[in-house]
Amino acid sequence: MTTDPHPPLRRLGRSGLAVSAVGLGCNNLGRPGAATESQEGSDRVVGAAIDAGITLFDVADTYGSRPGLAEERLGAALGARRDEVVVATKFGMDAGGANGPDFGARGGRRYIVASVEASLRRLGTDRIDLYQFHTPDAATPIEETLRALDDLVRSGKVRYVGHSNRAGWRIAEAELVARELGAERFVSSQSQYNLIDRRAELEVVPACRAYGIGLLPYFPLANGLLTGKYAGGTAPAGSRLTRSRQHLLEVAASPQLKRYAEFAAARGVSEVTVAIGWLLAQEPVSSVIAGATSPEQVRANAATAAWVPGAEDLAELDEIFPTPEPIAAF
């Protein structure tokens, strides 16, 4: 275990972009009921993240109590420290008109240009370090999306491009089309990935490995199930699972999570540390996107990168949370 409390820097896939091994998920900025709903609360969390060595800040144009609010909160919180960090935002989901009308073509050139300009204004910056296609647009050819993003990189408004929520075949398609066009390729992929939900290993993980794409897992703590606070299938008052997704409490009461808690206790680390440390040990993972609503959470998340699981640790975790069975080929 390293004595440096700051997360190390890693390359994002095979690109020249370096990011902290633990990033800050900014979906809580401007979220109703959260301590980060206000600008003051957002300032505290963002400042604590930078001080803890976190350099990757992941937001989207749809986050916040209204679309675009989280970007505004992040831009204001960064202020003069903008150049110390990597700002990653996303486009492509329904932004409710925040970027102007999308006409149902959120992967089209017109909407991409409008979206990046709107995000730049809200973030108060002249460039976006990582611009991510949030969800596939099945009606727009990927060629058009890639050419539009390539233009943004050439103009200097965007440094690198990534995508999110894409199946393995879509990742491969985008890679091969970018090569054919001579356009900027996607250097990162965001996908739901954690010890409980390992479905990304069926297609997404192999595709990222094959093409040198950096994987950025979201929901690393499986909606809090890997934190230990739902032990025995009970939820603390006011927790997220008391308001929604109550069916997940059945998972929390499983013998599987009891073994997981014992695994962490035997090594003298928190369950959050194990969840993030395991992800960082997976080859294509560049950084783990972890949300937070308090400086204390931020510092705890940043410190998790200090625990590096050994081969025996990984083998035992595979026993507790088995790899999903591959889909049969015909």
C-alpha positions in Angstrom: 0.0 0.0 0.0 1.4 3.4 -1.0 1.7 6.1 1.6 0.7 8.8 -0.9 -3.0 9.6 -0.2 -3.5 11.1 -3.6 -4.7 8.8 -6.4 -2.1 8.1 -9.1 -2.4 9.4 -12.6 -3.2 7.0 -15.4 -3.4 7.4 -19.2 -6.8 7.3 -20.6 -6.5 4.3 -22.8 -3.8 4.7 -25.4 -4.3 8.5 -25.5 -2.0 11.2 -24.3 -4.6 12.3 -21.7 -3.6 11.6 -18.1 -6.4 11.4 -15.4 -6.5 10.6 -11.7 -7.3 6.9 -11.0 -10.4 8.1 -9.0 -12.6 10.8 -10.6 -15.4 12.9 -9.3 -18.8 12.1 -10.7 -20.6 15.5 -10.8 -24.2 14.2 -11.1 -24.8 15.4 -7.5 -24.0 19.0 -8.3 -27.2 21.0 -8.3 -29.2 17.9 -7.4 -32.3 18.6 -5.3 -32.0 17.7 -1.6 -28.2 17.1 -1.8 -25.7 19.1 0.1 -24.3 20.0 -3.3 -27.6 21.5 -4.5 -26.2 25.0 -3.7 -23.2 26.6 -5.3 -21.6 26.7 -1.8 -22.0 23.0 -1.3 -20.6 22.3 -4.8 -17.7 24.6 -4.2 -16.7 22.6 -1.0 -16.9 19.3 -2.8 -15.0 20.4 -5.9 -12.3 22.2 -3.9 -11.9 19.1 -1.6 -11.5 16.9 -4.7 -8.8 19.0 -6.2 -7.0 19.2 -2.9 -7.2 15.4 -2.6 -5.5 14.9 -6.0 -8.6 14.2 -8.1 -8.1 15.7 -11.6 -11.0 14.1 -13.5 -14.4 15.8 -13.2 -17.2 14.1 -15.0 -20.4 15.9 -15.7 -23.1 16.0 -18.4 -25.5 18.5 -19.9 -28.5 16.7 -18.3 -27.3 16.7 -14.7 -28.8 18.8 -12.0 -32.4 19.9 -11.0 -32.6 21.3 -14.5 -30.4 20.4 -17.6 -27.2 22.3 -17.6 -27.2 23.2 -13.9 -24.4 20.8 -12.9 -22.2 22.2 -15.6 -22.8 25.7 -14.3 -22.1 24.6 -10.7 -18.8 22.9 -11.8 -17.6 25.8 -13.9 -18.2 28.3 -11.1 -16.6 25.9 -8.5 -13.5 25.5 -10.6 -12.9 29.1 -11.2 -9.2 30.0 -11.4 -8.3 26.3 -10.8 -9.7 25.3 -14.2 -6.3 24.5 -15.6 -5.5 22.1 -12.8 -8.1 19.6 -13.9 -9.6 17.5 -16.7 -13.2 18.6 -17.5 -15.3 15.8 -19.0 -18.8 16.4 -20.1 -21.4 14.7 -22.2 -24.0 15.3 -24.9 -26.6 13.2 -26.6 -29.4 12.6 -24.0 -32.6 14.7 -23.9 -31.5 18.0 -22.5 -35.0 19.4 -22.5 -34.1 22.2 -24.9 -31.1 23.5 -22.9 -29.0 23.2 -26.0 -31.8 24.3 -28.4 -34.1 21.9 -30.3 -32.6 18.5 -31.1 -35.2 17.3 -33.6 -34.6 13.8 -32.4 -31.1 13.7 -33.9 -28.8 14.1 -30.9 -25.8 12.5 -32.7 -26.2 14.8 -35.7 -23.8 17.6 -36.7 -26.2 20.4 -36.0 -27.0 19.3 -32.5 -23.4 18.5 -31.6 -22.2 22.0 -32.5 -25.1 23.6 -30.6 -24.4 21.3 -27.6 -20.7 22.0 -27.3 -21.3 25.8 -27.5 -23.9 25.6 -24.7 -21.6 23.4 -22.5 -18.7 25.8 -23.0 -20.8 28.7 -21.9 -22.1 26.9 -18.8 -18.7 25.6 -17.8 -17.1 29.0 -18.3 -14.2 27.6 -20.3 -12.8 27.8 -23.8 -12.3 24.0 -24.2 -13.6 20.7 -23.0 -10.9 18.1 -22.3 -13.1 15.0 -22.9 -16.4 15.4 -24.8 -18.5 12.2 -24.5 -21.4 10.9 -26.6 -23.7 10.0 -23.8 -25.9 7.4 -25.5 -26.1 6.0 -29.1 -28.3 7.8 -31.7 -29.5 4.9 -33.8 -30.9 7.1 -36.5 -27.7 9.1 -37.2 -24.8 7.4 -39.0 -21.8 7.2 -36.8 -19.8 8.7 -39.7 -21.6 12.0 -39.2 -21.1 12.0 -35.5 -17.4 11.3 -35.8 -16.8 13.9 -38.5 -18.5 16.5 -36.3 -16.5 15.6 -33.3 -13.3 15.6 -35.4 -14.1 19.2 -36.4 -14.4 20.2 -32.8 -11.0 18.7 -31.9 -9.4 20.4 -34.9 -11.0 23.7 -33.8 -9.5 23.4 -30.3 -12.9 23.4 -28.6 -12.5 19.8 -27.6 -9.3 17.9 -26.8 -10.4 14.3 -26.8 -13.7 12.4 -27.5 -15.3 9.5 -25.7 -18.6 7.6 -25.5 -20.9 6.0 -23.0 -23.4 3.2 -22.8 -22.3 1.5 -26.0 -22.5 -2.2 -26.7 -19.3 -4.0 -27.7 -20.3 -4.0 -31.4 -21.0 -0.3 -31.4 -17.5 0.3 -29.8 -15.9 -1.7 -32.6 -18.0 0.0 -35.3 -17.0 3.5 -34.1 -13.3 2.5 -33.9 -13.2 1.0 -37.4 -15.2 3.9 -39.0 -12.8 6.4 -37.4 -9.9 4.6 -38.9 -11.5 4.6 -42.3 -12.3 8.3 -42.1 -9.0 9.3 -40.6 -11.0 11.0 -37.9 -10.5 11.4 -34.2 -11.2 8.1 -32.5 -13.0 7.6 -29.2 -10.4 7.3 -26.4 -12.8 6.4 -23.6 -15.9 4.5 -22.8 -18.2 4.8 -19.8 -20.2 1.8 -18.8 -22.0 0.6 -15.7 -19.5 -1.8 -14.1 -19.1 -3.1 -10.5 -18.6 -6.3 -8.6 -22.3 -7.0 -8.5 -22.9 -6.1 -12.1 -20.1 -7.5 -14.2 -22.0 -7.7 -17.5 -19.6 -5.2 -19.1 -17.1 -8.1 -19.2 -19.1 -9.9 -21.8 -18.5 -7.3 -24.6 -17.5 -3.9 -23.4 -14.3 -4.8 -21.5 -12.9 -7.0 -24.4 -13.7 -4.3 -26.9 -11.9 -1.7 -24.8 -8.9 -3.9 -24.4 -8.7 -4.7 -28.1 -8.8 -1.0 -29.2 -6.9 0.6 -26.4 -9.9 2.5 -25.0 -9.9 3.6 -21.4 -12.9 2.3 -19.5 -14.5 4.7 -17.0 -16.9 2.7 -14.8 -19.9 4.4 -13.3 -22.0 3.1 -10.4 -18.9 1.6 -9.0 -20.7 1.0 -5.6 -23.8 -0.5 -7.2 -26.2 2.1 -5.8 -24.6 1.9 -2.4 -24.9 -1.9 -2.0 -21.1 -2.2 -1.9 -20.7 0.4 0.8 -21.9 -1.7 3.7 -24.5 0.7 4.8 -27.3 -1.6 3.7 -26.0 -4.6 5.6 -28.7 -7.2 6.4 -31.1 -5.7 4.0 -32.0 -2.6 6.0 -31.6 1.0 4.7 -30.7 4.0 6.9 -33.4 6.6 7.1 -33.2 9.1 4.2 -30.9 6.8 2.1 -31.5 6.5 -1.6 -32.9 3.0 -1.4 -35.6 4.1 1.0 -36.9 6.4 -1.8 -36.4 4.3 -4.9 -35.1 0.9 -6.1 -36.2 -0.8 -2.8 -36.0 -4.2 -4.6 -32.2 -3.9 -4.3 -32.5 -4.3 -0.5 -33.1 -8.0 -1.2 -29.6 -8.1 -2.8 -28.2 -6.3 0.3 -29.4 -9.1 2.5 -27.7 -11.8 0.4 -25.0 -14.2 1.8 -22.9 -12.9 -1.1 -22.7 -9.4 0.4 -22.1 -10.9 3.9 -19.0 -12.6 2.5 -17.9 -9.4 0.8 -18.1 -7.5 4.1 -16.0 -10.2 5.8 -13.5 -10.0 3.0 -13.0 -6.3 3.5 -12.9 -6.6 7.3 -10.2 -9.3 7.1 -8.0 -6.9 5.2 -8.7 -3.9 7.4 -10.1 -1.8 4.6 -13.6 -0.4 3.9 -16.0 -2.0 1.5 -15.8 1.1 -0.6 -12.1 0.7 -0.9 -12.5 -2.9 -2.1 -15.1 -2.0 -4.7 -12.9 0.8 -6.2 -9.7 -1.1 -5.8 -11.0 -4.1 -7.6 -12.1 -2.0 -10.5 -8.7 -0.3 -10.8 -7.2 -3.7 -11.0 -9.1 -4.5 -14.2 -6.9 -3.9 -17.2 -8.9 -1.4 -19.4 -10.0 0.8 -16.4 -8.3 4.2 -16.4 -10.3 5.9 -13.7 -13.3 5.1 -11.5 -16.1 7.7 -11.5 -17.3 8.1 -7.9 -19.9 10.6 -6.8 -19.9 12.5 -3.5 -21.9 15.1 -1.7 -19.4 16.1 1.0 -15.7 16.8 1.3 -15.4 13.8 3.6 -16.7 11.4 1.0 -14.4 12.9 -1.6 -11.3 12.4 0.5 -12.4 8.8 1.4 -12.9 8.0 -2.3 -9.6 9.5 -3.3 -7.8 7.4 -0.7 -9.2 4.1 -2.0 -6.6 4.0 -4.8 -4.0 3.3 -2.1 -5.2 -0.3 -1.7 -4.0 -2.6 -4.5 -5.5 -6.1 -4.4 -3.1 -9.0 -5.0 -3.8 -12.1 -7.1 -5.3 -14.0 -4.1 -7.6 -11.1 -3.3 -8.8 -11.0 -6.9 -9.4 -14.7 -7.0 -11.4 -14.6 -3.8 -13.5 -11.8 -5.1 -14.2 -13.8 -8.3 -15.5 -16.6 -6.1 -17.8 -14.2 -4.3 -18.9 -12.3 -7.4 -18.5 -14.7 -10.4 -17.8 -13.5 -13.9 -21.0 -13.7 -16.0 -21.3 -16.6 -18.4 -20.4 -15.7 -22.0 -23.2 -15.6 -24.5 -23.1 -18.7 -26.7 -22.0 -18.2 -30.3 -24.0 -19.7 -33.1 
